């Protein structure tokens, strides 16, 4: 048991939401496939920071590379405790966890080969906040970053935009959102402004799904 108190009531539903049902299992399989492709594009980095690590769903994929050292960070120790508890022993022994936020990473400059960020940017609507995170990624990684988010230019994004204009709460106010679609041209410009070049990208379902994984490399 960790010295840090767990909050299973908050974190466990997150884990369950991402594991139930055939469609979800297929989605997890595709997510893992995209992660493997991105890691190959990044040159199979040896020292990776998974941030934020969430439920640890990508730890088995990261651990497939036998010589890889894996750091995992999240703002909450509760989240890290639960991620460790649900991981198999072989994977758990490969992970070194610490508490940290993406906007202020508790590591020195050029500390890791790659920052692996699969579940953050689609929750960040503000471009200034995204830029601040990307600048912190640029500081901490010595080579690459893998970033996933929702982008426009596909059927799902078009449908979502149409529906958002009609959604209202019971009192008639617009529905509060916590996940956002970003214009591809805008986010790619933000990557460049932060000092990265785009190595490539992989789409969950090209032309249909919003989910896109970018592989970025520091310029210079």
Secondary structure, 3 states (H helix, E strand, C coil): CCCCCCCHHHHHHHHHHCCCCHHHHHHHHHHHHHHHHHHHHCCCCCEEEEECCCCCCCHHHHCCCCCCEEEEEECCHHHHHHHHHCCCHHHHCCEEEEECECCECCCCCCCEEEEEECCCHHHCCCHHHHHHHHHHHHHHEEEEEEEEEEECCCHHHHHHHHHHCCCECCCCCECCCCCCEECHHHHHHHHHHCCEEEEEEEECCCCCCCEEEEEEEECC
